[in-house]
Amino acid sequence: CFHSIQRKPRFPLTSSSSIERRASKVDHQLQTQPVRTTTTETNKFYGSFEKRLRLCEEVKCRVSPDQAQLLALLVQILGAERCIEVGVYTGYSSLAVALVLPESGRLVACERDANSLEIARKYYKLAGVSHKMDVRHELAVDALNSLILNGEACSYDFAFIDAEKRMYKEYFELLLQLVRVGGIIVVDNVLWHGKVADPLVDDPKTVSIRNFNKSIMADRRVSISMVPIRDGMTICRKR
Ligand SMILES: C[S@@+](CC[C@H](N)C(=O)[O-])C[C@H]1O[C@@H](n2cnc3c(N)ncnc32)[C@H](O)[C@@H]1O
């Protein structure tokens, strides 16, 4: 039975080219994956995006639907009103968060790439959440420092780190100042495709994430749980 299932084509192929196959796979995912509430909402807007080839690239860089669902659930459990995202790309994870924020909620979205932000803004508009978004087109460290200088320390409920891997420690230290006691900081890619556990891998990004993981494990300022969802997410609660 298993083998007969495996032999069937998994995706409806419209052409034999590999690009078309990848696009079909993305279409198929968009149609079949949104089985849960928040993810369904988020994918609804992404599913309408017309450029399927671009979407193929996007899917690789953004969080998966189940990660987006987890982020949104954490925000809802916290009753969060004030959130920060470090690394927006085309807005998938930030849209998942914005959709569950109350009307009075605010999400500071930090991203250095203007082209990505243009696409993200399109989705925010389409989803009717633009009024909740505070988009910062600058280096994340600069954006976070200006929030601190603006007297916003200890005023955020939730933060998500998903930008430059060599800067995780810096982002974390700044966000720890900005998040209130009991607030949550989620860090993406903490497994880094398993490379953090391979002593033979010592490129700068892997070493940075490995060191970050070590330091956070011993950090008494937070309680943590490393969740092996997709590329791994560590959920940190400020004590
Ligand atoms: C993995 S993508 C983010 C995906 C997004 N969180 C999602 O799941 O939809 C990382 C993003 O971080 C941005 N980035 C990298 N370094 C940055 C920096 N120093 N400041 C601001 N953004 C940065 C990149 O331009 C890229 O768009």
The ligand as an SDF file (V2000), in Angstrom:
LIG
                    3D

 27 29  0  0  0  0  0  0  0  0999 V2000
   14.9510   34.6590    7.1070 C   0  0  0  0  0  0  0  0  0  0  0  0
   14.4770   36.2090    6.4820 S   0  0  0  0  0  0  0  0  0  0  0  0
   13.0850   36.6370    7.5120 C   0  0  0  0  0  0  0  0  0  0  0  0
   11.8430   35.8160    7.2130 C   0  0  0  0  0  0  0  0  0  0  0  0
   10.6110   36.3020    7.9430 C   0  0  0  0  0  0  0  0  0  0  0  0
   10.8150   36.3600    9.3750 N   0  0  0  0  0  0  0  0  0  0  0  0
    9.4700   35.3410    7.6440 C   0  0  0  0  0  0  0  0  0  0  0  0
    9.4790   34.2470    8.1880 O   0  0  0  0  0  0  0  0  0  0  0  0
    8.5780   35.6980    6.8660 O   0  0  0  0  0  0  0  0  0  0  0  0
   15.7420   37.2600    7.1390 C   0  0  0  0  0  0  0  0  0  0  0  0
   15.5740   38.7320    6.7930 C   0  0  0  0  0  0  0  0  0  0  0  0
   16.4200   39.4840    7.6630 O   0  0  0  0  0  0  0  0  0  0  0  0
   16.8860   40.5930    6.9640 C   0  0  0  0  0  0  0  0  0  0  0  0
   18.1010   41.0810    7.6210 N   0  0  0  0  0  0  0  0  0  0  0  0
   19.3140   40.4710    7.6450 C   0  0  0  0  0  0  0  0  0  0  0  0
   20.1720   41.2180    8.3590 N   0  0  0  0  0  0  0  0  0  0  0  0
   19.5010   42.3020    8.7920 C   0  0  0  0  0  0  0  0  0  0  0  0
   19.8580   43.4350    9.5690 C   0  0  0  0  0  0  0  0  0  0  0  0
   21.0970   43.5760   10.0500 N   0  0  0  0  0  0  0  0  0  0  0  0
   18.9110   44.3560    9.8350 N   0  0  0  0  0  0  0  0  0  0  0  0
   17.6550   44.2100    9.3470 C   0  0  0  0  0  0  0  0  0  0  0  0
   17.2540   43.1590    8.5950 N   0  0  0  0  0  0  0  0  0  0  0  0
   18.1650   42.2130    8.3240 C   0  0  0  0  0  0  0  0  0  0  0  0
   17.1390   40.0740    5.5470 C   0  0  0  0  0  0  0  0  0  0  0  0
   17.1420   41.1360    4.6270 O   0  0  0  0  0  0  0  0  0  0  0  0
   15.9820   39.1010    5.3750 C   0  0  0  0  0  0  0  0  0  0  0  0
   14.9130   39.7200    4.7180 O   0  0  0  0  0  0  0  0  0  0  0  0
  1  2  1  0
  2  3  1  0
  2 10  1  0
  3  4  1  0
  4  5  1  0
  5  6  1  0
  5  7  1  0
  7  8  2  0
  7  9  1  0
 10 11  1  0
 11 12  1  0
 11 26  1  0
 12 13  1  0
 13 14  1  0
 13 24  1  0
 14 15  1  0
 14 23  1  0
 15 16  2  0
 16 17  1  0
 17 18  1  0
 17 23  2  0
 18 19  1  0
 18 20  2  0
 20 21  1  0
 21 22  2  0
 22 23  1  0
 24 25  1  0
 24 26  1  0
 26 27  1  0
M  CHG  2   2   1   9  -1
M  END
$$$$
